[in-house]
Amino acid sequence: MATAIATPPRIAHRIVAAGADLDTPCLVVDAPTLRRNVSEMAAFASSVGVALRPHIKTHKTPQIARLQLAAGAVGITCAKVGEAEVMVERAGVTDVLLAYPTVGEAKVRRLLALMARARVTVALDSREAGELLGHAIAAADRTLDVLVEVNTGHDRAGARAGDEAIALGLDLARTRGLRVVGVMTHEGQANAAPPETIEATALEAGRALVATAEALRQRGIDVQTVSVGSTPAATFTPTVPGVTEMRPGTYVFNDTSAFRYGRLGPDDCALRVLATVVSRPAPDRAVIDAGSKTLALDKSLGHPGHGYVVGHPDAEIVRVSEEHGVVLLPPGEEGFRVGDQVEVIPNHVCPVVNLQDQLVIVQDGQPIDTWDVAARGKVR
Ligand SMILES: Cc1ncc(COP(=O)(O)O)c(C=O)c1O
């Protein structure tokens, strides 16, 4: 079903002051907005009595992981072993959930090395992966804590909630080297759900996960962790009684996909792509120096085009080639002279961050620091 795109609030503030000397395209992060996003999610988790284990795939930056831990996160979530290696090494993280099927001999060797330096839990959704991991872990005289990945409607990875996940959980629990300590789901179906149904979608996912956890307990498994994770669903799924942990990722920065839920607008988006107008080939057309190699290619359900140009809500980035962003300007649009800088809120901030080496941290309009996106490109 097509969903109407909500109009985002038109008032939005630039975070970089005119005249700040920054080469473009680059990623700028407003420090106060970042800190507010981090602390509000931590406060929410604590208000509903669940542990916060943020997914670091959004920022891949040790300093931000440290901010999240300082705000009360119990540990972090990563997809890939490589991300976890960086966070343990450079952010001093001591507790990691790999919420992604970890498969392959090379991965298992690295996982064992990681287990020597941090508490590691792995989500699994197949007996095959369980056998491979369990065999190597048992041979090393270790035990690996495992969450059963449950499909509560996203239809990506995961054993279907109910009988399928229960059977998998029991088999994993019988596998030497593994200890099943919980269940997890990524209720990503909520991200695409029409705004008026997102709450019901999220609650349904949470209840299906809790019911699966309870069924496993009745069969003798000591299920301690019941973990959910999605930014759009973050205020709903963790409220289901029985959920113990939440793993939002995107909330640290937010992006245009958040606009459609009405709660968040451009001023909640801590990260922007700072870009320069490099060409004005026609009265209704400008070209910025951010194309698909900077803005990525994701579409948004919250805003048309390839990103939201702060202060110019009717200017649409209609097309990107690798290094060109083509902006269609409404009649009478001021600005967009060659050399002007614009701030663009990405449609999907996570792949955008993965394309850059550094984040420029900004306070009161001025760059105050540069942080390495140390886990960028760590897709293995
Ligand atoms: C397994 C898992 N957990 C948590 C998240 C966080 O969701 P979001 O990006 O909506 O914050 C994701 C996102 O892809 C995920 O794949």
The ligand as a Gaussian input file, in Angstrom:
#p B3LYP/6-31G(d) Opt

LIG

0 1
 C       19.701000      -6.746000      13.957000
 C       19.423000      -5.284000      14.063000
 N       19.220000      -4.737000      15.279000
 C       18.979000      -3.423000      15.429000
 C       18.913000      -2.574000      14.334000
 C       18.673000      -1.096000      14.566000
 O       17.584000      -0.589000      13.868000
 P       17.497000       0.948000      13.437000
 O       18.464000       1.146000      12.341000
 O       16.081000       1.128000      12.997000
 O       17.826000       1.743000      14.606000
 C       19.103000      -3.119000      13.051000
 C       19.041000      -2.269000      11.861000
 O       19.281000      -2.643000      10.755000
 C       19.372000      -4.495000      12.910000
 O       19.587000      -5.051000      11.713000

